């Protein structure tokens, strides 16, 4: 599953559906210097953004914002992500 790309909200929901909803969630970043962050916000552009300029024509995109850094990613998690 290391090569899986999650590119849509539906794919993200499907990837998470077999986990208990009370399970903590973290964002793992930087495979060479692995860190873990909480998620901070979910936003959708152009719908959630203040906008000035020409008419918006792009499709909406959902963004997951990185929150507070929790610490370094545990080796067990790096292994599970295929980063070791």
WOTALIN-V45676 format. One record per residue. N is the residue number from 0. SS is DSSP state (A for helix, B for strand, O for the rest). PHI is phi in degrees with one decimal (* if undefined). OMEGA is omega in whole degrees, 0 to 359 (999 if undefined). Layout:
n=N ss=SS phi=PHI omega=OMEGA
n=N ss=SS phi=PHI omega=OMEGA
This chain:
n=0 ss=O phi=* omega=183
n=1 ss=O phi=-66.5 omega=184
n=2 ss=O phi=-93.3 omega=182
n=3 ss=O phi=-71.9 omega=174
n=4 ss=O phi=-107.9 omega=175
n=5 ss=O phi=-105.4 omega=187
n=6 ss=O phi=-114.4 omega=182
n=7 ss=O phi=-133.7 omega=176
n=8 ss=A phi=-59.4 omega=179
n=9 ss=A phi=-60.8 omega=178
n=10 ss=A phi=-67.4 omega=177
n=11 ss=A phi=-66.5 omega=178
n=12 ss=A phi=-60.1 omega=179
n=13 ss=A phi=-62.8 omega=180
n=14 ss=A phi=-69.1 omega=183
n=15 ss=A phi=-99.1 omega=191
n=16 ss=O phi=-64.6 omega=181
n=17 ss=O phi=-90.8 omega=176
n=18 ss=O phi=-96.6 omega=175
n=19 ss=O phi=-61.2 omega=181
n=20 ss=O phi=-59.8 omega=179
n=21 ss=O phi=-86.7 omega=180
n=22 ss=O phi=-67.9 omega=177
n=23 ss=O phi=-59.8 omega=179
n=24 ss=O phi=-122.8 omega=178
n=25 ss=O phi=-136.4 omega=174
n=26 ss=B phi=-104.8 omega=178
n=27 ss=B phi=-95.9 omega=182
n=28 ss=B phi=-132.8 omega=172
n=29 ss=O phi=57.1 omega=182
n=30 ss=A phi=-51.3 omega=181
n=31 ss=A phi=-76.3 omega=180
n=32 ss=A phi=-144.2 omega=195
n=33 ss=O phi=-65.7 omega=178
n=34 ss=B phi=-120.6 omega=175
n=35 ss=B phi=-123.1 omega=180
n=36 ss=B phi=-130.4 omega=167
n=37 ss=B phi=-74.0 omega=170
n=38 ss=B phi=-87.6 omega=184
n=39 ss=B phi=-105.6 omega=187
n=40 ss=B phi=-145.1 omega=170
n=41 ss=B phi=-123.3 omega=180
n=42 ss=B phi=-137.3 omega=178
n=43 ss=B phi=-127.7 omega=175
n=44 ss=B phi=-110.7 omega=6
n=45 ss=O phi=-85.7 omega=189
n=46 ss=O phi=-62.6 omega=185
n=47 ss=O phi=-90.8 omega=187
n=48 ss=O phi=-100.9 omega=170
n=49 ss=O phi=-70.8 omega=188
n=50 ss=O phi=-137.9 omega=173
n=51 ss=O phi=-131.0 omega=178
n=52 ss=O phi=135.3 omega=181
n=53 ss=O phi=-65.1 omega=180
n=54 ss=O phi=-56.2 omega=178
n=55 ss=O phi=-73.2 omega=181
n=56 ss=O phi=-125.2 omega=183
n=57 ss=O phi=-76.3 omega=178
n=58 ss=O phi=-72.3 omega=178
n=59 ss=O phi=-66.9 omega=176
n=60 ss=B phi=-132.4 omega=176
n=61 ss=B phi=-92.9 omega=182
n=62 ss=B phi=-116.0 omega=173
n=63 ss=B phi=-105.7 omega=183
n=64 ss=B phi=-91.9 omega=176
n=65 ss=B phi=-72.2 omega=179
n=66 ss=B phi=-104.4 omega=182
n=67 ss=B phi=-58.6 omega=176
n=68 ss=B phi=-72.8 omega=181
n=69 ss=B phi=-86.2 omega=181
n=70 ss=B phi=161.3 omega=178
n=71 ss=B phi=-83.8 omega=180
n=72 ss=O phi=-68.0 omega=177
n=73 ss=O phi=-60.9 omega=181
n=74 ss=A phi=-56.3 omega=179
n=75 ss=A phi=-60.4 omega=178
n=76 ss=A phi=-70.1 omega=177
n=77 ss=A phi=-60.4 omega=177
n=78 ss=A phi=-62.8 omega=181
n=79 ss=A phi=-61.9 omega=179
n=80 ss=O phi=-85.6 omega=181
n=81 ss=O phi=77.8 omega=184
n=82 ss=O phi=-97.9 omega=183
n=83 ss=O phi=-106.1 omega=999
